[in-house]
Amino acid sequence: MAILVYAEHDNNELKKATLSTIAAAEKMGSDVHVLVAGSGCQSVADAAAKASGVSKVLLADNAAYEYQLAENVALLVKDLAGDYSHIVAPATTTGKNFMPRVAALLDVSMISDITAVVDAKTFERPIYAGNAVATVQTSEDKVIVTVRTTAFDAVVAEGGSASVETVATVEDAGKSNFVSEELAKSDRPELTSAEIVVSGGRALQNGENFTKYIEPLADKLGAAVGASRAAVDAGYVPNDMQVGQTGKIVAPQLYIAAGISGAIQHLAGMKDSKTIVAINNDPEAPIASVADYFLEADLYDALPELTSKL
């Protein structure tokens, strides 16, 4: 049977998380279909059809799916599930919201946040804030999986020629309504998809120092700005900048951590970065154990000098 991948999108653009999820799905089976549920999202379906490895795209274009409310999406996926052996979604806010509902509606177990595919029913997933990796195997006939997208290289976005089929089924549970959303606007790259991330910790002492020391370096590098939970809890920056187990999981090509000691929860969110640079005046800081390059220095001296030389 085929594998159904749920597309992450905003009704206008197919998100990179979908391409990474397709890569994971390909390791579970060769026939991968993508479900695009939204409103006015034909362009998303067309983009999904071009992705490498996709054989069919299902388009559920209806006002009931405009905001991808979990109650409605879960019913739609449940109705489509009969044709699929696996249902796979990114472990994003959307995926984490509706996939447990799908598992409940189908009365099967769910495996969340996988980082590797051993075979079609065996997966690896991090536990204990990423300090250990569990290998788990399901005996269910219907496999429900969410994917940590930073663990899989995205498939090529162009070159595919999948067919696009319209899904006539419309499921409106009538249990929830979209009220509003507040999206942070920035000229910098989005944190979870950025190639370079510059993060600051509690050592920055206040939000003004983030603006003075972290942001100029990020702007020079074309990077996103992140932060540790300690910095967020202290009110230096908003919580949408938090990197870590209870924040955003990132795996950029370059991760620069300034004034971050490296608590377990933070390391869980960034240790898969390709190159990690840490700037800290404590050589015994836990982040030194995962850093590729460690600069023992005062960040208030090191960051301006680094920025000036770029």
C-alpha angles and dihedrals in degrees: 000000000000128000121240118214119193112223121232109217146132097232089266108051135034108233123231089238087073092057091052091048090052088053090055092046091053088062089057097049144337102245108074123179124185125214117210111190118180145087124281088359103135090122090058091052091049090052091049090051090059094053117110115256097021116123100178139013122208114205119202101182111177139123089248088070099040093109095026093237108197095232093056098040092049092056091048093050091046090055092050095043096089092077095051139071094198133032112197131183136168114265090242128127089274095046094046089050102053107022096073087053090053090051091050093048090050092042094232135121123258133221112210136200099004118188100186140022115223094175138327093294103022124079143167122231133172121251134180092036091308096307090118135027120220122206107213131185128196127209093194119122088221113051116207113192139169118201131219093225096201088068094062129061110237119251118243111283095213135050102053125114107195121163120249117223126186118234109218095192114105119189118188110173092192090216101109140030131203110245108173145311134216115209123192110237120212139157088221123090119276109269100237095047101037119120090214128034127187113195133186132201141201090292088076086074097203146015093260090063090053087057093044101043112016103038098052090054091047091050092050090052097040087240137152119245121237137173143200121254090250090060092047094047090050089056097244093128137005119275094247086076094058117121118198148062093316093034132042126326111225135180107178126167088251128024118185115193115192119188093351116135094199110243115194091254092055095046089053089063101048113018092102089066111125095233123016122197118187126193113194138138091222112077089192094059111129091238089069088072093064100031120108089201124025121190113195100209145111106274091218088065100032101048098053090046092049092047093049092053096052 
